[in-house]
Amino acid sequence: MVHIVNECLVRQSVEALRDLRRLKADELDPTVTQELDAVIQKLDEFSKANPGKQLPEGMRQRVMKALARLALTIPWVLRLLGLKNE
């Protein structure tokens, strides 16, 4: 059961990251785009090579770092953090 849940979570994460990449493409810094693309590719490769396995700690950290960098490009997130006044 855990195997199936992990497999679904990884696949859903890949799809969610692809959607974010597509929806925010015009707002992303090129370095953020490159990192996000690399993370998506690594997650996709991992899910195909290791179906049902939990992500290694390093990969989880890389995903979180990419999400943090992505979030810091979104204006409402910056306003929420008090980093940008609009």
A tleap script that builds the chain and sets N, CA, C and O, in Angstrom:
source leaprc.protein.ff14SB
mol = sequence {
  NMET VAL HIE ILE VAL ASN GLU CYS LEU VAL
  ARG GLN SER VAL GLU ALA LEU ARG ASP LEU
  ARG ARG LEU LYS ALA ASP GLU LEU ASP PRO
  THR VAL THR GLN GLU LEU ASP ALA VAL ILE
  GLN LYS LEU ASP GLU PHE SER LYS ALA ASN
  PRO GLY LYS GLN LEU PRO GLU GLY MET ARG
  GLN ARG VAL MET LYS ALA LEU ALA ARG LEU
  ALA LEU THR ILE PRO TRP VAL LEU ARG LEU
  LEU GLY LEU LYS ASN CGLU
}
set mol.1.N position { 0.827 -1.198 0.000 }
set mol.1.CA position { 0.000 0.000 0.000 }
set mol.1.C position { 0.870 1.260 0.000 }
set mol.1.O position { 0.609 2.194 -0.758 }
set mol.2.N position { 1.908 1.287 0.852 }
set mol.2.CA position { 2.812 2.440 0.902 }
set mol.2.C position { 3.487 2.626 -0.451 }
set mol.2.O position { 3.702 3.751 -0.901 }
set mol.3.N position { 3.817 1.515 -1.090 }
set mol.3.CA position { 4.443 1.521 -2.412 }
set mol.3.C position { 3.581 2.309 -3.413 }
set mol.3.O position { 4.090 3.153 -4.151 }
set mol.4.N position { 2.299 2.028 -3.427 }
set mol.4.CA position { 1.367 2.687 -4.349 }
set mol.4.C position { 1.221 4.158 -3.998 }
set mol.4.O position { 1.189 5.007 -4.889 }
set mol.5.N position { 1.132 4.468 -2.712 }
set mol.5.CA position { 0.996 5.859 -2.274 }
set mol.5.C position { 2.223 6.657 -2.685 }
set mol.5.O position { 2.086 7.756 -3.223 }
set mol.6.N position { 3.435 6.124 -2.441 }
set mol.6.CA position { 4.655 6.826 -2.820 }
set mol.6.C position { 4.725 7.057 -4.323 }
set mol.6.O position { 5.103 8.138 -4.775 }
set mol.7.N position { 4.363 6.045 -5.088 }
set mol.7.CA position { 4.399 6.165 -6.547 }
set mol.7.C position { 3.449 7.263 -7.018 }
set mol.7.O position { 3.806 8.068 -7.879 }
set mol.8.N position { 2.261 7.297 -6.466 }
set mol.8.CA position { 1.283 8.321 -6.837 }
set mol.8.C position { 1.757 9.715 -6.433 }
set mol.8.O position { 1.591 10.670 -7.192 }
set mol.9.N position { 2.344 9.836 -5.248 }
set mol.9.CA position { 2.831 11.140 -4.782 }
set mol.9.C position { 3.944 11.680 -5.665 }
set mol.9.O position { 3.956 12.867 -5.992 }
set mol.10.N position { 4.864 10.835 -6.049 }
set mol.10.CA position { 5.961 11.287 -6.901 }
set mol.10.C position { 5.426 11.706 -8.265 }
set mol.10.O position { 5.810 12.754 -8.784 }
set mol.11.N position { 4.546 10.899 -8.848 }
set mol.11.CA position { 3.967 11.252 -10.152 }
set mol.11.C position { 3.165 12.554 -10.065 }
set mol.11.O position { 3.258 13.404 -10.951 }
set mol.12.N position { 2.384 12.707 -9.001 }
set mol.12.CA position { 1.614 13.938 -8.822 }
set mol.12.C position { 2.534 15.139 -8.630 }
set mol.12.O position { 2.242 16.232 -9.114 }
set mol.13.N position { 3.632 14.938 -7.933 }
set mol.13.CA position { 4.599 16.025 -7.732 }
set mol.13.C position { 5.213 16.463 -9.061 }
set mol.13.O position { 5.358 17.658 -9.320 }
set mol.14.N position { 5.566 15.504 -9.889 }
set mol.14.CA position { 6.134 15.825 -11.202 }
set mol.14.C position { 5.121 16.632 -12.012 }
set mol.14.O position { 5.470 17.657 -12.599 }
set mol.15.N position { 3.891 16.181 -12.045 }
set mol.15.CA position { 2.856 16.890 -12.804 }
set mol.15.C position { 2.598 18.290 -12.240 }
set mol.15.O position { 2.432 19.244 -13.000 }
set mol.16.N position { 2.565 18.412 -10.923 }
set mol.16.CA position { 2.341 19.719 -10.295 }
set mol.16.C position { 3.482 20.678 -10.623 }
set mol.16.O position { 3.244 21.849 -10.916 }
set mol.17.N position { 4.710 20.188 -10.574 }
set mol.17.CA position { 5.855 21.036 -10.914 }
set mol.17.C position { 5.820 21.440 -12.390 }
set mol.17.O position { 6.163 22.572 -12.732 }
set mol.18.N position { 5.411 20.529 -13.254 }
set mol.18.CA position { 5.275 20.874 -14.679 }
set mol.18.C position { 4.212 21.954 -14.871 }
set mol.18.O position { 4.399 22.884 -15.656 }
set mol.19.N position { 3.103 21.829 -14.154 }
set mol.19.CA position { 2.044 22.836 -14.247 }
set mol.19.C position { 2.539 24.196 -13.755 }
set mol.19.O position { 2.291 25.219 -14.394 }
set mol.20.N position { 3.237 24.207 -12.624 }
set mol.20.CA position { 3.799 25.465 -12.114 }
set mol.20.C position { 4.761 26.074 -13.119 }
set mol.20.O position { 4.731 27.280 -13.364 }
set mol.21.N position { 5.594 25.260 -13.687 }
set mol.21.CA position { 6.577 25.721 -14.681 }
set mol.21.C position { 5.859 26.357 -15.869 }
set mol.21.O position { 6.250 27.422 -16.347 }
set mol.22.N position { 4.816 25.696 -16.332 }
set mol.22.CA position { 4.073 26.199 -17.484 }
set mol.22.C position { 3.318 27.484 -17.153 }
set mol.22.O position { 3.332 28.434 -17.936 }
set mol.23.N position { 2.661 27.513 -15.999 }
set mol.23.CA position { 1.838 28.662 -15.627 }
set mol.23.C position { 2.653 29.899 -15.266 }
set mol.23.O position { 2.191 31.024 -15.463 }
set mol.24.N position { 3.853 29.703 -14.742 }
set mol.24.CA position { 4.674 30.822 -14.293 }
set mol.24.C position { 5.857 31.097 -15.204 }
set mol.24.O position { 6.754 31.854 -14.832 }
set mol.25.N position { 5.881 30.498 -16.389 }
set mol.25.CA position { 7.039 30.594 -17.290 }
set mol.25.C position { 7.473 32.035 -17.538 }
set mol.25.O position { 8.670 32.322 -17.570 }
set mol.26.N position { 6.519 32.940 -17.711 }
set mol.26.CA position { 6.869 34.329 -18.019 }
set mol.26.C position { 7.374 35.103 -16.805 }
set mol.26.O position { 7.927 36.190 -16.968 }
set mol.27.N position { 7.199 34.576 -15.596 }
set mol.27.CA position { 7.628 35.265 -14.380 }
set mol.27.C position { 8.942 34.741 -13.811 }
set mol.27.O position { 9.501 35.338 -12.891 }
set mol.28.N position { 9.435 33.635 -14.348 }
set mol.28.CA position { 10.584 32.979 -13.750 }
set mol.28.C position { 11.910 33.515 -14.267 }
set mol.28.O position { 12.072 33.766 -15.461 }
set mol.29.N position { 12.851 33.685 -13.356 }
set mol.29.CA position { 14.222 34.009 -13.704 }
set mol.29.C position { 14.807 32.793 -14.421 }
set mol.29.O position { 14.459 31.662 -14.079 }
set mol.30.N position { 15.676 32.991 -15.393 }
set mol.30.CA position { 16.246 31.849 -16.125 }
set mol.30.C position { 16.927 30.813 -15.227 }
set mol.30.O position { 16.862 29.618 -15.512 }
set mol.31.N position { 17.568 31.248 -14.161 }
set mol.31.CA position { 18.217 30.276 -13.268 }
set mol.31.C position { 17.183 29.443 -12.521 }
set mol.31.O position { 17.415 28.265 -12.249 }
set mol.32.N position { 16.044 30.044 -12.189 }
set mol.32.CA position { 14.961 29.311 -11.532 }
set mol.32.C position { 14.374 28.308 -12.520 }
set mol.32.O position { 14.097 27.163 -12.161 }
set mol.33.N position { 14.188 28.738 -13.754 }
set mol.33.CA position { 13.666 27.851 -14.792 }
set mol.33.C position { 14.578 26.645 -14.984 }
set mol.33.O position { 14.106 25.511 -15.068 }
set mol.34.N position { 15.877 26.889 -15.054 }
set mol.34.CA position { 16.827 25.794 -15.236 }
set mol.34.C position { 16.772 24.815 -14.069 }
set mol.34.O position { 16.753 23.602 -14.276 }
set mol.35.N position { 16.746 25.336 -12.845 }
set mol.35.CA position { 16.705 24.461 -11.673 }
set mol.35.C position { 15.396 23.684 -11.629 }
set mol.35.O position { 15.391 22.490 -11.330 }
set mol.36.N position { 14.299 24.349 -11.923 }
set mol.36.CA position { 13.002 23.680 -11.925 }
set mol.36.C position { 12.964 22.584 -12.988 }
set mol.36.O position { 12.468 21.489 -12.727 }
set mol.37.N position { 13.478 22.866 -14.172 }
set mol.37.CA position { 13.536 21.851 -15.225 }
set mol.37.C position { 14.382 20.653 -14.791 }
set mol.37.O position { 14.017 19.504 -15.036 }
set mol.38.N position { 15.515 20.936 -14.146 }
set mol.38.CA position { 16.398 19.850 -13.684 }
set mol.38.C position { 15.710 19.004 -12.617 }
set mol.38.O position { 15.820 17.778 -12.628 }
set mol.39.N position { 15.006 19.650 -11.703 }
set mol.39.CA position { 14.294 18.931 -10.644 }
set mol.39.C position { 13.191 18.067 -11.236 }
set mol.39.O position { 13.018 16.914 -10.843 }
set mol.40.N position { 12.453 18.622 -12.173 }
set mol.40.CA position { 11.379 17.864 -12.823 }
set mol.40.C position { 11.964 16.632 -13.524 }
set mol.40.O position { 11.431 15.529 -13.403 }
set mol.41.N position { 13.049 16.829 -14.245 }
set mol.41.CA position { 13.677 15.711 -14.945 }
set mol.41.C position { 14.158 14.639 -13.966 }
set mol.41.O position { 13.934 13.450 -14.192 }
set mol.42.N position { 14.819 15.053 -12.877 }
set mol.42.CA position { 15.322 14.091 -11.890 }
set mol.42.C position { 14.176 13.332 -11.225 }
set mol.42.O position { 14.262 12.118 -11.041 }
set mol.43.N position { 13.116 14.032 -10.869 }
set mol.43.CA position { 11.958 13.365 -10.261 }
set mol.43.C position { 11.321 12.370 -11.229 }
set mol.43.O position { 10.957 11.258 -10.846 }
set mol.44.N position { 11.194 12.785 -12.474 }
set mol.44.CA position { 10.605 11.910 -13.487 }
set mol.44.C position { 11.467 10.665 -13.677 }
set mol.44.O position { 10.946 9.550 -13.713 }
set mol.45.N position { 12.777 10.847 -13.797 }
set mol.45.CA position { 13.691 9.710 -13.934 }
set mol.45.C position { 13.620 8.787 -12.718 }
set mol.45.O position { 13.587 7.563 -12.850 }
set mol.46.N position { 13.596 9.401 -11.526 }
set mol.46.CA position { 13.540 8.611 -10.298 }
set mol.46.C position { 12.258 7.798 -10.244 }
set mol.46.O position { 12.285 6.617 -9.896 }
set mol.47.N position { 11.133 8.419 -10.587 }
set mol.47.CA position { 9.849 7.712 -10.502 }
set mol.47.C position { 9.783 6.535 -11.470 }
set mol.47.O position { 9.158 5.516 -11.174 }
set mol.48.N position { 10.425 6.676 -12.619 }
set mol.48.CA position { 10.420 5.581 -13.598 }
set mol.48.C position { 11.374 4.467 -13.193 }
set mol.48.O position { 11.081 3.289 -13.393 }
set mol.49.N position { 12.510 4.839 -12.627 }
set mol.49.CA position { 13.524 3.843 -12.248 }
set mol.49.C position { 13.223 3.176 -10.908 }
set mol.49.O position { 13.657 2.051 -10.659 }
set mol.50.N position { 12.478 3.870 -10.045 }
set mol.50.CA position { 12.223 3.387 -8.683 }
set mol.50.C position { 10.755 3.530 -8.309 }
set mol.50.O position { 10.438 4.203 -7.327 }
set mol.51.N position { 9.853 2.916 -9.065 }
set mol.51.CA position { 8.428 3.092 -8.772 }
set mol.51.C position { 8.087 2.667 -7.341 }
set mol.51.O position { 8.421 1.569 -6.896 }
set mol.52.N position { 7.422 3.565 -6.654 }
set mol.52.CA position { 6.978 3.260 -5.300 }
set mol.52.C position { 7.982 3.551 -4.212 }
set mol.52.O position { 7.654 3.464 -3.029 }
set mol.53.N position { 9.195 3.894 -4.587 }
set mol.53.CA position { 10.216 4.191 -3.585 }
set mol.53.C position { 10.068 5.626 -3.093 }
set mol.53.O position { 9.638 6.511 -3.834 }
set mol.54.N position { 10.426 5.838 -1.846 }
set mol.54.CA position { 10.413 7.180 -1.274 }
set mol.54.C position { 11.622 7.948 -1.794 }
set mol.54.O position { 12.691 7.373 -1.999 }
set mol.55.N position { 11.448 9.235 -2.004 }
set mol.55.CA position { 12.554 10.049 -2.492 }
set mol.55.C position { 13.682 10.098 -1.475 }
set mol.55.O position { 13.429 10.185 -0.274 }
set mol.56.N position { 14.926 10.042 -1.944 }
set mol.56.CA position { 16.055 10.202 -1.024 }
set mol.56.C position { 16.061 11.611 -0.429 }
set mol.56.O position { 15.535 12.547 -1.032 }
set mol.57.N position { 16.647 11.752 0.735 }
set mol.57.CA position { 16.666 13.037 1.439 }
set mol.57.C position { 17.227 14.158 0.566 }
set mol.57.O position { 16.654 15.247 0.516 }
set mol.58.N position { 18.327 13.908 -0.111 }
set mol.58.CA position { 18.929 14.944 -0.957 }
set mol.58.C position { 18.005 15.421 -2.054 }
set mol.58.O position { 17.972 16.610 -2.373 }
set mol.59.N position { 17.258 14.506 -2.632 }
set mol.59.CA position { 16.321 14.875 -3.692 }
set mol.59.C position { 15.155 15.677 -3.121 }
set mol.59.O position { 14.699 16.643 -3.733 }
set mol.60.N position { 14.678 15.274 -1.953 }
set mol.60.CA position { 13.594 16.042 -1.302 }
set mol.60.C position { 14.052 17.466 -1.018 }
set mol.60.O position { 13.298 18.416 -1.227 }
set mol.61.N position { 15.275 17.617 -0.546 }
set mol.61.CA position { 15.812 18.950 -0.259 }
set mol.61.C position { 15.926 19.782 -1.529 }
set mol.61.O position { 15.634 20.978 -1.527 }
set mol.62.N position { 16.349 19.144 -2.605 }
set mol.62.CA position { 16.473 19.864 -3.873 }
set mol.62.C position { 15.112 20.338 -4.376 }
set mol.62.O position { 14.992 21.451 -4.888 }
set mol.63.N position { 14.094 19.501 -4.232 }
set mol.63.CA position { 12.733 19.893 -4.628 }
set mol.63.C position { 12.275 21.081 -3.781 }
set mol.63.O position { 11.720 22.043 -4.314 }
set mol.64.N position { 12.499 21.021 -2.485 }
set mol.64.CA position { 12.071 22.113 -1.605 }
set mol.64.C position { 12.806 23.415 -1.930 }
set mol.64.O position { 12.209 24.492 -1.896 }
set mol.65.N position { 14.084 23.318 -2.242 }
set mol.65.CA position { 14.858 24.505 -2.609 }
set mol.65.C position { 14.318 25.109 -3.906 }
set mol.65.O position { 14.184 26.328 -4.013 }
set mol.66.N position { 14.011 24.269 -4.882 }
set mol.66.CA position { 13.454 24.756 -6.145 }
set mol.66.C position { 12.094 25.412 -5.922 }
set mol.66.O position { 11.792 26.439 -6.529 }
set mol.67.N position { 11.277 24.825 -5.057 }
set mol.67.CA position { 9.968 25.422 -4.753 }
set mol.67.C position { 10.117 26.760 -4.043 }
set mol.67.O position { 9.363 27.696 -4.312 }
set mol.68.N position { 11.079 26.853 -3.146 }
set mol.68.CA position { 11.324 28.122 -2.456 }
set mol.68.C position { 11.766 29.194 -3.445 }
set mol.68.O position { 11.298 30.331 -3.381 }
set mol.69.N position { 12.655 28.841 -4.348 }
set mol.69.CA position { 13.100 29.803 -5.359 }
set mol.69.C position { 11.953 30.195 -6.280 }
set mol.69.O position { 11.844 31.353 -6.681 }
set mol.70.N position { 11.110 29.246 -6.612 }
set mol.70.CA position { 9.935 29.524 -7.439 }
set mol.70.C position { 9.005 30.484 -6.706 }
set mol.70.O position { 8.529 31.460 -7.286 }
set mol.71.N position { 8.749 30.204 -5.437 }
set mol.71.CA position { 7.834 31.041 -4.649 }
set mol.71.C position { 8.326 32.481 -4.569 }
set mol.71.O position { 7.524 33.415 -4.551 }
set mol.72.N position { 9.633 32.659 -4.521 }
set mol.72.CA position { 10.180 34.011 -4.406 }
set mol.72.C position { 10.115 34.797 -5.706 }
set mol.72.O position { 10.547 35.949 -5.751 }
set mol.73.N position { 9.582 34.195 -6.765 }
set mol.73.CA position { 9.365 34.927 -8.009 }
set mol.73.C position { 7.910 35.363 -8.160 }
set mol.73.O position { 7.575 36.110 -9.080 }
set mol.74.N position { 7.057 34.904 -7.268 }
set mol.74.CA position { 5.627 35.196 -7.369 }
set mol.74.C position { 5.319 36.445 -6.542 }
set mol.74.O position { 5.552 36.459 -5.334 }
set mol.75.N position { 4.797 37.492 -7.186 }
set mol.75.CA position { 4.590 38.769 -6.500 }
set mol.75.C position { 3.812 38.694 -5.191 }
set mol.75.O position { 4.194 39.351 -4.222 }
set mol.76.N position { 2.730 37.912 -5.130 }
set mol.76.CA position { 1.948 37.889 -3.893 }
set mol.76.C position { 2.723 37.222 -2.759 }
set mol.76.O position { 2.513 37.557 -1.593 }
set mol.77.N position { 3.602 36.298 -3.076 }
set mol.77.CA position { 4.434 35.681 -2.050 }
set mol.77.C position { 5.413 36.711 -1.507 }
set mol.77.O position { 5.637 36.788 -0.299 }
set mol.78.N position { 5.995 37.501 -2.401 }
set mol.78.CA position { 6.929 38.537 -1.978 }
set mol.78.C position { 6.233 39.566 -1.092 }
set mol.78.O position { 6.799 40.008 -0.092 }
set mol.79.N position { 5.028 39.943 -1.448 }
set mol.79.CA position { 4.275 40.901 -0.621 }
set mol.79.C position { 3.950 40.292 0.740 }
set mol.79.O position { 4.041 40.968 1.765 }
set mol.80.N position { 3.574 39.028 0.749 }
set mol.80.CA position { 3.262 38.352 1.996 }
set mol.80.C position { 4.481 38.334 2.928 }
set mol.80.O position { 4.348 38.499 4.140 }
set mol.81.N position { 5.660 38.133 2.350 }
set mol.81.CA position { 6.893 38.102 3.134 }
set mol.81.C position { 7.424 39.498 3.438 }
set mol.81.O position { 8.423 39.647 4.143 }
set mol.82.N position { 6.747 40.530 2.902 }
set mol.82.CA position { 7.200 41.895 3.143 }
set mol.82.C position { 8.441 42.272 2.358 }
set mol.82.O position { 9.162 43.198 2.729 }
set mol.83.N position { 8.690 41.550 1.264 }
set mol.83.CA position { 9.885 41.801 0.464 }
set mol.83.C position { 9.620 42.706 -0.728 }
set mol.83.O position { 10.552 43.140 -1.405 }
set mol.84.N position { 8.351 42.989 -0.984 }
set mol.84.CA position { 8.020 43.801 -2.143 }
set mol.84.C position { 6.721 44.551 -1.852 }
set mol.84.O position { 5.741 43.953 -1.407 }
set mol.85.N position { 6.717 45.821 -2.096 }
set mol.85.CA position { 5.505 46.627 -1.891 }
set mol.85.C position { 4.870 46.924 -3.231 }
set mol.85.O position { 5.514 47.446 -4.141 }
set mol.86.N position { 3.601 46.586 -3.340 }
set mol.86.CA position { 2.834 46.918 -4.549 }
set mol.86.C position { 1.478 47.396 -4.157 }
set mol.86.O position { 0.668 47.729 -5.022 }
savepdb mol mol.pdb
quit
